[in-house]
């Protein structure tokens, strides 16, 4: 089962802060695409992880497309307002949206937003696998210990809100490992989850490495598994869940889409240009410095397949959890 997940903080990205605003006005021949400023719609506020990803793409995109790019933050409704804003614009490629799995869950649960088939994938920007973590004093020394105990009782996992991406990931991991359905303990974000895991208020949590960087470095938290397709460069001795016989992959993924009806030649131009804009040293440094996969950036075929997989598995998980009729 393949899933995609989570968050990023602004403070981790000070090394590129000055680059966010570097979007020079560049001339372009009349009638060529894009013909005017390209809007990049996000559901995150300024400084949020999705907003930062958009701005990092925009460091090189103006030069690639010979046109300005601007971020449009539409933060209400777990992506609902961002999706509605996209739908209000012409399907001409001049408005793109930075999608996370939050948007897909909102589409599943909210009939008043554009549906999943209305999105046309362009390019994936980030892929940030999660770790299964426990505190230093935990009785679970290995993944096998955690699994054995989780088959006898419902383990307490930290996450964000009920029915959100954390909840779906925890459910999927528990089912793949054969656990009793874990109990979600909701918090406002990754920082609170980490604090409560260290404090002994949780049995475990699924967390991106960067969210627990200080605690992992100090040894306050121990990783048991990486929920990635292959071992992570930063944790070469840490087995993946698949190596442990648990078929579960979970990561934070963000990528770009346009509205259905956008002409194919413009979709192809956006895919090609965005791939080039995120293939340079600045975006690569952003991925490296935030602990994300160097293989994050992929084209529309792989990105679309990943979105479809999460949409299908997310719907099934919500139904199994009794959160979708």
Steps between C-alpha positions, in 0.01 A plus 500: 500500500645835396417822680624858501520744796592809724654846596802740491602805711629836381787522748681208336526692174675823591790412270280579199280779634646764273439290191122486550447849365737475203251497214620742230267645237602344170361576156331237283385498142133594454271199463737248657422312822490616770372837384470655847587441865449141617317462832607219734217422742576346839286410801784592739564836660818694431793305645319166506660198341287506186547874460878460529504220243315725256743785553803273459367385164452867408867585543578357155155486338488866381818451301377170359161635390607862434207612713425598858357258758306601811376296798130523586432381857145370553515342844146413608330163505794257480557580134135567413549872438812437291312248284205737459734782400660276237155410363409869471785561257516417129650160417777660300812406701549841659378369838664193653440348843747340738322187618555288808307197617294737717333628183406147399343419837305825480376404154385164633311648794378835360266494201523878458851502356634388160529122492824305460448437124494879449873515578766432237839405657812683384807435718575371850721735702570329835500149642583484871475149653390449859662306782337285766640650821496411869655675799839399638348325805242310298480123561487461122862446400412373153211519257419139588451606864256773400307270268475224761358740760273668247335167427400474868370854555424825318819709493480877542637682195539875478359680196301800387122516463259212465456402137815683393809369326669391824194304600493325161871415523472360852198293399683365194815416696300324770306294249810407298678391821201300626451718809186565690369828361726767654355786701561844349597767755455829310728803532532827313822411320825307481668696778234406754507138387875478556481666843231260618683198361815599689289562810358149499142594415504290182616154403622607157458749216556525126715809449715653226872499596525880492213535750696304759852594391618631838349212696643240263843662522489507882372143524174596670316324218589175323387405150376144454408506131512723195173509306684542171554291189872472573732581791554868565844652450479667842412170669691234306470239777126548550289231329197591295156374598501284189824334616317418824214344307264799540371623165461869581660811351419845640648837417425869464441570134428829325458563129340719237174457308281702265128497431358247257440660162842665485630445144738205472781708348489728806493205740808360325676838509428540872624149577821551303569845642426411862724194478784722378427771759534244780803319357747776584730532802273729704203263511732203549659678796154565641422128485834406654486754780147400599575127500277418203565244231739614226272306264198712594449672165319283245268561204129465460480125438658403834339791685156420363531133593598595855205738535261235371639242743454730798153608389390136479666386823392817684135445409518137609667595830241768579225247438669241722538759776131584479573857386345479154150392407 
